[in-house]
Amino acid sequence: MKYSLDMTLRQLGEDEGACNIFDRFIPGMREMMSKNPAASELALRKLLAWAGGRIPAEAIKKLDEALIKYGKTAGFTPTEKARMAQYQQIAEADKKHREQKAAKPGIASQDAIYPGKPWLDTKGERIQAHGGALHCENGVYYWYGENKEHTDGKSSIWTWGIRLYRSKDLYNWEDLGLLIPPVLDNPNSSLFPDRRVDRPHIRRCAATGKYVAWIKLSGEDASFLIMQADSFLGPYKIVREDYRPGGFKAGDFDIAQDDKSGKSYLFMDADHKGVYTFEMAEDMLSVEKKAAEQYVGLFPPFTREGITVFEHEGGKYMLSSGMTGYIPNQSDSALSFSWKDAFIPKGDPYVDDTDMSSFNSQFTQVFKLPDRDQYIALSDRWVPGYPVDRKRADLLRRVIASRYDARHYQATEEEKKELATAPMLETADTSIADYVWLPVEFDGCHVRIRWRDKWTV
């Protein structure tokens, strides 16, 4: 556990010493907040901010310093020790399962891409590469992403490492195991299964020849884990943890590389204030300065997530979703003619999406096939058992927006209760999430994505 104001009220309650420190600086508040179950997963920093300035800033600062100092000697809590033991048992069971899987014959059974259907690897098991991306090297396609095989909505596991697959045809995928395994013996590691590891992006740095992996930690961590390797296949070593470009909390992101200038750019949902463009350092291990901003001044569900960028015939494109957790919503496309300039919104890229749900999916990458003018939009269907139609999309938009602008967006108590029954980030079973891959078309400077039950590359 990382002790600071970024820890949640629930985490604080797991350590008696940390509770005593909090009570010494802010007496009575913890007891008051403990009566509200919804407050348990909120960060202390956010809870204190809700006090509306009644708590002196100096007291808050000293509390943060005291928690950090305490954390350096606190050791692991009983809950953390129990989880470490539990995860070791899971790892041992996984090892036996891998051995049994390796003994099974591989089968190439797919002749096309079937959007939204369960996608199995060559050994007949669900592909676990969520929030993922494609990489092509030496004529081989690699697909990597979040391994959600143990994320059933009941356990505390968010992501069990980053999994890797390979293919020659983009239809049949061989499981290569964990490209980046979880860390099981240190709850403070960014790769501990409880930590909210999301959306890995790996790029080869032209200046160093190294492969650099940026991985987002969502939730209260809201930062980046940066890793590096000599080969795409690893091993990857941690270079930096808890990194917040420009001091902003990190949200969904993508990285673009300019072949002409050699510069790389980070596009990041910056603390839900907007999508900010940062020029990256030459080694791609940090950012140097902010270059532009787009989608500023929005509030949920209109705040942008699911950021992905790509280039086509000189145009730079950005696709994104709204902010509704795992529940799908309407997407937007935007255009610029320079990576350093702001993107201009161009509207929903999905054609005939009458449900306003992006065909019940959320972007993770747009991949250009090597040596041909063909692009694939990769998306996750996080909660296939909770389809969104136009009525549900309208309800979702009004209920969430009413929290920020009750004058223009109204929702009944019944509608609010209906949204409360929707899949939440902490309780969704994403081990059975599906994938929606569709070809990208262009109409002048506009992106078009149409539904297909089946298609071939």
Secondary structure as UniProt FT lines:
FT   TURN            5..6
FT   HELIX           9..13
FT   HELIX           16..25
FT   TURN            27..28
FT   HELIX           29..33
FT   TURN            34..35
FT   HELIX           37..39
FT   TURN            40..41
FT   HELIX           44..49
FT   TURN            50..53
FT   HELIX           57..74
FT   HELIX           78..103
FT   TURN            115..116
FT   TURN            122..123
FT   STRAND          130..137
FT   TURN            138..139
FT   STRAND          140..146
FT   TURN            149..150
FT   STRAND          162..167
FT   STRAND          174..180
FT   TURN            187..188
FT   TURN            190..191
FT   TURN            193..194
FT   STRAND          197..204
FT   TURN            206..208
FT   STRAND          211..217
FT   TURN            219..220
FT   STRAND          223..229
FT   TURN            232..233
FT   STRAND          237..243
FT   HELIX           245..247
FT   STRAND          250..257
FT   TURN            259..261
FT   STRAND          264..270
FT   TURN            271..272
FT   STRAND          275..280
FT   TURN            282..283
FT   STRAND          287..294
FT   TURN            296..297
FT   TURN            300..301
FT   STRAND          305..312
FT   TURN            313..314
FT   STRAND          315..321
FT   TURN            325..326
FT   STRAND          332..336
FT   TURN            339..340
FT   STRAND          344..347
FT   TURN            351..352
FT   TURN            354..355
FT   TURN            358..360
FT   STRAND          362..368
FT   TURN            370..371
FT   STRAND          375..381
FT   TURN            384..385
FT   HELIX           390..402
FT   TURN            403..404
FT   TURN            406..408
FT   HELIX           413..420
FT   TURN            425..427
FT   HELIX           430..432
FT   STRAND          434..443
FT   TURN            444..445
FT   STRAND          446..449
//
